[in-house]
Amino acid sequence: MPATATGHTPLPPQLLDQLAGFDTPTICNALEVIAPERRAVGFTTESLTCLYPGLKPMVGYARTATMRSIHPLQQTPQEAGQRTMAYYEYIAEGGPAPSICVIQDLDGARAGFGSFWGEVNTHIHLGLGCRGVVTDGSVRDVDANAEGFQMLCRMVVPSHAHYHIVDFGGTVSVAGAYFGHGDLIHADRHGAVIIPPEHAARIPEVVDTLTRREAVIIAAAKAPGFDIAALRRAIGSARDIH
């Protein structure tokens, strides 16, 4: 299989499915243990709207792009069509699957003026192996988008305006995080985090340990007569769990 942009062989599908069984904060918790140097990097820090919070978390490899929508692109219809098809080819063939599209809107304070994302593009992207989008721009067609396609966005708007892809395949900045082509992304209604592939296989084991530790403290907090002494005992018991 082709390597990702970071040089890693794509992870086994069963591991990706296992990671999708955890929410994104749980992934962040595990990474804090496995790679403490990443406690303050690699995750979104600005609020995004999750259009379909009932969907399970999505896990996939980043396809990155930038877009604008306020002003029309100075190209002929033929040139614009070729550019758009090159972008679709990148989504389909630009790296391992499944993918997650990460699009930065370059229109600054007016980012989200027009939407690239709606009924047609969600169906195209889902058909090309993309599980969803993370964007600081906008989306639309809330009731008509492809079933199962997740959307994390800045806002919902009604119009395309002059939307067009500016570039694709480079590093983008979305919601306070930098994403590069091929990054392994985990995302849900809380936001998105980049998983270093070399640490991915350890995450389920670490999650299990953290969950059992937390269960001891939560159970103590729910018990009658909970006080600071009981909290100290629970924390001590939790620390002994490995």
TAGITA-V5757 format. One line per field, one symbol per residue. phi: phi as a letter, one per 20 degrees, with the letter a starting at -180 (. if undefined). psi: psi as a letter, one per 30 degrees, with the letter a starting at -180 (. if undefined). burial: + if it has 9 or more other ideal C-beta (glycine too) atoms within 8 Angstrom, else -. A space follows every 10 residues. Layout:
phi: ???
psi: ???
burial: ???
//
This chain:
phi: .ffffenefg fggffgffff edffgfffgf ffefcgfdgd cnbfcdfcee fcffffgdca efddbcbbbf dffebfgfff ffffffffff ffcerfdfdc eddeeeelfd gngcdfdagf fffffffene erccbeedcb lgecfgfnee cdbfadcedf ldgafebbnd ecdclncdcd gngeddbbfe pccedfgfdf feggffggff ffffffffff fefgmgbfff fffffffffe ec
psi: kkllfggkkk lkeeeeeeef fkleeeeeee eeeeiffgfg lglkgkkkkj eiffllkkkl kkjkllllfe kkkilleeee eeeeeeeeee eeggallllk kjkkkggbfg kgelkfkaee eeeeeefggk fakjkgblla hefglkkfjk jklelklfle bhkkkellfa kljkhglkkl kfkjkkkaff akkkjkeffe ffeeeeeeee eeeeeeeeee ffkkgkaeee eeeeeeeeff k.
burial: ---+-+-+-+ +---+++-++ -+-+-+++++ ++-+---+-- --++---+++ +---+-++++ ++++++++++ ---------+ --++-+++++ +--+++-+++ +++++++--- +++++++++- ++++++-+++ ++++++++++ +---++--++ ++++-++--+ +++++--+++ -+-++-+-++ ++++++++-- +++++++-++ -+++-++-++ -+++-++-++ +----+---+ +-+++-++-- +-
//
